Amino acid sequence: MLHDVTLISTIAIGFVLAFAFGYAAQRFRLPPLVGYALAGIVIGPFTPGFVADPAITGQLAEIGVMLLMFGVGLHFSLADLMAVRRIAVPGAILQIALATLLGIALTHFWGWSLGAGLVLGLSLSVASTVVLLKALEERNAVSTPNGRVAVGWLIVEDLAMVLALVLLPAFAPALGGHVPDDGHGSAHASLLANLGDTAIKVSAFVLIVLFFGPRVMPWLLRQVARTGSRELFTLCVLAVALGIAFGSAKLFDVSFALGAFFAGVVLSESDLSHRAAENSLPLQDAFAVLFFVSVGVLFDPSILINQPGHVAAVVALIILGKALIALGIVAALGYPLHTGLIAAASLAQIGEFSFILAGLGLSYQLLPVEGLSLVLAGALLSITLNPLAFACIDRLDPWLASLGGPRWKALYSEGRGGRFARFQTELETARRLAAEKAAEHKTFSPDELVRQFPLFSSLTAEQRDVLLLHFETRRAQPGEHVIRTGDHADSVYFICSGEVEVIPPRRKDKIKLGAGAFFGEMALLDGGTRSADVIALDYSKFLTLSRRDFLRFLKRYPTLRDPIVALARERGAMNRKFLEDTAEPAAPVTSG
Ligand code: CMP
């Protein structure tokens, strides 16, 4: 070949094989994740044939992690977490602690150091959100109370792991690891100094991002949305995700994962966040696939032959140990055993965070290479067996529910003191509030927009998509003055629902406008002040466009400008005529 194409061949062969194996896995009713990792094993150094460059796959994986964490941040909802906090927070923390202890005990038995045991234990203690969401989606159980407990539980685990990732470098020297010297002598500093240093840097980073982020990011997104270029908008989202992740790693020494997570949290504050999520999703998917491929590349299958006992112990810890711990915790907290069973099956696997943590442990020389291979083997096997865990609880559930007397039945499906009922009510409230909030911010899809406003049918779907980025929603109550005659004009209103009454000066008859109509365009077009009062007759919801965006859109899309300008002229003429003929009785007016 004429020039070096290692990166291209790694990505191309990685994608082709990941697709083939992922598809095959799906056909065998296994998560595609397993297929991606198998593709990685095939192009890894331990199997014959094409060998991918591990340095390149490692970096691609890192981008995958950044984008995954960005996605976690983007979907992070404090309200959801609060609704399940009583079970998810103590559950996740206790479970991590107990599973880590179990890992330490196991490796102690193998003669490993405490540091190695801690990293392995932590890696095995955390389940994969990606795998769980896929499992729940397949069972249509994401929004059931038990599904939400499992998801909340995993979010707390993810957050705990983000913390672990941040703290590991600080603790590494004390645990016997080796932190590469960054030239500031931090590798040789004491644990306390390391911790203090990390705490200051992380706090500074979190404060800066949380303080400036919500002020700057939504503004930036809006400015970019104004350019009307979808590709610039996507680029902006990616620049924010990767820029904050990389910048924070350089400036504050925090992990890429933490930086990307906060970039997501910051963008989730913006009302354009759902667009940001949609736009970044394809890239996130693609790089997440490469992440799983790179896991396979690192995996040495010979461990299955050389150390079957170790592999079996790790898999038993993940599937049986963690499931029993989860079940025990849920029961001890007084929640129904039925919920415990779902949590047990949900948590009986490990995934992305385990690899990241084990990889970090390896780079600090805390975890032996064998440890990473064990984590990889444990992940591959537990993810593959996870559907089986769910199938088992499906079998067990009716049998357990039918056992014993009424006391057992209550304990099994309602928990102690009707905890489940209370918890269900809380979830319902959270769901209702979330639904109300979502309805408030709901805009349309490009197609719905045309259904609601035939005016926009002359635009292409992409133009409508861009237009949707610019709308803001406003509401009015019956009797509320939306516009007053003579006021300075700032925006145009498109009525989504409800009804308004337009009252030009000195006119007594009513001009009613309903859903699908618009008003407030006249002053924007002629540069004057408002020509009439507009009062809401019903609870009404509007999509509004600012003066600047409205004028810009009209300039850009003449097919939109002509009907709007024509209607404004017609309305103006109608009002002038009325003023001239005030002596005559007003004719009934129909307008849209
Ligand atoms: P504007 O002048 O910006 O603010 C008041 C709005 O009321 C005006 O734009 C029109 O959108 C609307 N309006 C004024 N006169 C009429 C009319 N005769 N029929 C329907 N709508 C009108």
Residues whose N, C-alpha, C, O or C-beta is under 5 A from the ligand:
A	BS01	CMP	I483 V502 P504 I511 F518 F519 G520 E521 M522 A523 L524 T529 R530 S531 A532 R571 M574 N575 S591
